[in-house]
Amino acid sequence: NAWVVMKGLETLDLRAHRQSENAVALGQMMEPRVPRILHPGLPSHPRHALALKQMRATGPIFAFDLGSRAKAHALLDALELIDLSNNIGDSRSLACHPASTTHAGLSEEVRAEMGVTEGLVRINVGLEDIEDIKEDMDRALSAAGF
């Protein structure tokens, strides 16, 4: 097990930077189309300047809000390359709907305090070719009406 972990650590920095770059590129493509997107690598994020001071890579995970559960589910249903999963820390692109999965056991009021709306989708952008990821998201956004 230790040998496998050590082999993975050899490329961790490369993978982390690639996933972060992919997340920023995907976020930039999505930003004009969705009502709200949160990723510290995007200039629109309220803590963007701080993130750039503190990090060399701003991470693969971000959230975006489509305004309703129906639109979020329409987007998730239309994804082909990006898989659905509650556990989104991976080297593959994965998406989830927190209000109906990871945060479903919380009251609506608590979810609202946390910013977990019915339209919120979280995504972990993976190592796949960014053009393939963007094409999948473009198709899914169109299916959801964006």
C-alpha positions as CSV (number, residue, x, y, z in Angstrom):
1,N,0.0,0.0,0.0
2,A,2.8,2.4,0.8
3,W,4.4,1.8,-2.6
4,V,1.1,2.6,-4.4
5,V,0.8,5.8,-2.3
6,M,4.3,6.8,-3.1
7,K,3.8,6.3,-6.8
8,G,0.7,8.5,-6.7
9,L,2.5,11.2,-4.8
10,E,5.1,11.4,-7.7
11,T,2.4,13.0,-10.0
12,L,0.2,14.7,-7.4
13,D,1.4,18.2,-8.1
14,L,0.9,17.7,-11.9
15,R,-2.5,16.3,-11.4
16,A,-3.6,19.0,-9.0
17,H,-2.5,21.8,-11.3
18,R,-4.1,20.2,-14.4
19,Q,-7.4,19.8,-12.6
20,S,-7.3,23.3,-11.3
21,E,-6.5,24.7,-14.8
22,N,-9.4,22.6,-16.2
23,A,-11.7,23.9,-13.5
24,V,-10.9,27.6,-14.2
25,A,-11.3,27.0,-18.0
26,L,-14.7,25.3,-17.5
27,G,-15.8,28.0,-15.1
28,Q,-14.9,30.7,-17.6
29,M,-16.9,28.9,-20.3
30,M,-19.9,28.6,-17.9
31,E,-19.8,31.9,-16.2
32,P,-21.7,34.0,-18.8
33,R,-24.4,31.3,-19.0
34,V,-25.3,30.5,-15.4
35,P,-26.8,32.8,-12.8
36,R,-24.2,32.2,-10.1
37,I,-20.8,30.4,-10.1
38,L,-18.3,30.1,-7.2
39,H,-14.7,29.2,-7.9
40,P,-11.8,31.1,-6.3
41,G,-9.9,30.9,-9.6
42,L,-12.4,33.1,-11.3
43,P,-12.1,36.9,-11.0
44,S,-15.8,37.1,-10.1
45,H,-15.2,35.2,-6.8
46,P,-15.2,37.5,-3.8
47,R,-11.9,36.1,-2.5
48,H,-10.2,35.7,-5.8
49,A,-7.2,38.0,-5.0
50,L,-6.7,36.3,-1.6
51,A,-6.8,32.9,-3.3
52,L,-4.2,33.9,-5.8
53,K,-1.9,35.2,-3.0
54,Q,-2.3,32.0,-1.0
55,M,-2.4,29.2,-3.6
56,R,-0.5,28.2,-6.8
57,A,-3.7,26.3,-7.9
58,T,-7.2,27.2,-6.9
59,G,-8.6,23.6,-7.0
60,P,-10.8,21.4,-9.1
61,I,-14.1,21.8,-7.2
62,F,-16.6,24.5,-7.7
63,A,-20.3,25.2,-7.3
64,F,-22.9,26.8,-9.5
65,D,-26.5,27.6,-9.0
66,L,-29.1,27.1,-11.8
67,G,-32.0,28.5,-9.8
68,S,-34.1,25.4,-9.3
69,R,-34.0,21.7,-8.6
70,A,-35.6,20.9,-11.9
71,K,-32.9,22.8,-13.9
72,A,-30.1,21.2,-11.8
73,H,-31.5,17.7,-12.4
74,A,-32.0,18.5,-16.1
75,L,-28.3,19.4,-16.3
76,L,-27.2,16.4,-14.4
77,D,-29.3,14.1,-16.5
78,A,-27.8,15.4,-19.7
79,L,-24.2,14.9,-18.7
80,E,-22.4,12.1,-20.5
81,L,-18.7,12.4,-19.8
82,I,-19.1,13.9,-16.3
83,D,-20.3,11.2,-13.9
84,L,-22.7,11.7,-11.0
85,S,-21.4,11.0,-7.6
86,N,-21.9,12.1,-4.0
87,N,-18.1,11.7,-3.4
88,I,-16.6,14.3,-5.7
89,G,-12.9,14.2,-4.7
90,D,-11.4,12.3,-7.7
91,S,-9.2,12.6,-10.8
92,R,-12.3,12.2,-12.9
93,S,-14.9,14.8,-13.6
94,L,-17.8,14.2,-11.2
95,A,-20.9,16.3,-10.3
96,C,-23.6,16.1,-7.6
97,H,-26.7,17.9,-6.4
98,P,-26.0,18.6,-2.7
99,A,-29.6,19.4,-1.7
100,S,-30.8,15.9,-2.6
101,T,-27.6,14.0,-1.7
102,T,-24.9,15.1,0.7
103,H,-27.0,17.7,2.5
104,A,-30.4,16.1,2.1
105,G,-30.6,15.2,5.9
106,L,-30.4,18.9,6.8
107,S,-33.5,21.1,7.2
108,E,-34.3,23.5,4.4
109,E,-33.4,26.4,6.8
110,V,-30.0,25.0,7.6
111,R,-29.3,24.4,3.9
112,A,-30.3,28.0,3.1
113,E,-27.9,29.3,5.8
114,M,-25.1,27.2,4.2
115,G,-25.9,28.4,0.7
116,V,-27.0,25.0,-0.4
117,T,-30.0,25.9,-2.6
118,E,-32.2,23.6,-4.7
119,G,-30.4,24.7,-7.8
120,L,-26.9,24.2,-6.6
121,V,-24.6,21.8,-8.4
122,R,-21.1,20.9,-7.2
123,I,-18.5,19.7,-9.7
124,N,-15.1,18.2,-9.4
125,V,-13.3,18.9,-12.7
126,G,-11.0,16.0,-13.6
127,L,-8.0,15.3,-15.8
128,E,-9.9,14.6,-19.0
129,D,-9.3,16.8,-22.0
130,I,-10.8,20.2,-21.3
131,E,-12.4,20.4,-24.6
132,D,-14.3,17.2,-24.0
133,I,-15.4,18.4,-20.5
134,K,-16.5,21.8,-22.0
135,E,-18.5,20.1,-24.8
136,D,-20.3,17.8,-22.2
137,M,-21.1,20.8,-20.0
138,D,-22.2,22.9,-23.0
139,R,-24.6,20.2,-24.1
140,A,-25.9,19.8,-20.5
141,L,-26.4,23.5,-20.0
142,S,-28.4,23.7,-23.2
143,A,-30.6,20.8,-22.1
144,A,-31.3,22.7,-18.8
145,G,-32.2,25.8,-20.7
146,F,-29.0,27.9,-20.4
